[in-house]
Amino acid sequence: MNNTRGLWMAVIVTAGLIVAFAGGGLAWLGGTPAPLAVLAGFAGFVSLAVAVMTFLTRVQD
């Protein structure tokens, strides 16, 4: 019951979604065309997805 890897993964994915929406929204509000704003948001999500993969590969039970 002491394994909290799933909880941390959920927290990181939730933070990734927040960063993606914030990054895309701010880029769009700043005058970036919508397709490029979507790419900016996607880049934020991917960066946190890489953090999840790194976290899951480095944590050993």
C-alpha positions as CSV (number, residue, x, y, z in Angstrom):
1,M,0.0,0.0,0.0
2,N,3.0,2.3,0.1
3,N,3.3,2.5,-3.7
4,T,2.3,6.1,-4.7
5,R,3.6,5.9,-8.3
6,G,0.1,6.0,-9.7
7,L,-0.8,9.0,-7.6
8,W,2.3,10.9,-8.8
9,M,1.6,10.0,-12.4
10,A,-1.9,11.3,-12.1
11,V,-0.6,14.6,-10.6
12,I,2.0,15.0,-13.3
13,V,-0.5,14.3,-16.1
14,T,-3.0,16.8,-14.6
15,A,-0.3,19.4,-14.4
16,G,0.6,18.6,-18.0
17,L,-2.9,19.3,-19.1
18,I,-3.0,22.6,-17.2
19,V,0.3,23.6,-18.7
20,A,-0.9,22.6,-22.2
21,F,-4.1,24.6,-22.0
22,A,-2.4,27.6,-20.4
23,G,0.5,27.6,-22.9
24,G,-1.8,27.3,-25.9
25,G,-4.3,29.8,-24.6
26,L,-1.7,32.4,-23.8
27,A,0.0,31.9,-27.2
28,W,-3.4,32.3,-28.9
29,L,-4.3,35.4,-26.8
30,G,-0.8,36.8,-27.7
31,G,-1.7,36.8,-31.4
32,T,-0.2,33.5,-32.5
33,P,-2.3,31.7,-35.1
34,A,-4.5,29.0,-33.7
35,P,-2.5,26.0,-35.2
36,L,0.7,27.3,-33.8
37,A,-0.9,27.9,-30.4
38,V,-2.1,24.3,-30.4
39,L,1.5,23.2,-31.1
40,A,2.7,25.4,-28.2
41,G,0.3,23.8,-25.9
42,F,1.2,20.3,-27.2
43,A,4.9,21.1,-26.5
44,G,4.1,21.9,-22.9
45,F,2.2,18.6,-22.5
46,V,4.9,16.6,-24.2
47,S,7.6,18.1,-21.9
48,L,5.6,16.9,-18.9
49,A,4.9,13.5,-20.5
50,V,8.7,13.1,-20.8
51,A,9.0,13.9,-17.1
52,V,6.4,11.2,-16.4
53,M,8.4,8.7,-18.5
54,T,11.6,9.6,-16.7
55,F,9.9,9.4,-13.3
56,L,8.5,5.9,-14.1
57,T,11.8,4.5,-15.4
58,R,13.9,5.8,-12.5
59,V,11.6,4.7,-9.7
60,Q,12.3,1.1,-8.9
61,D,10.2,-1.0,-6.5
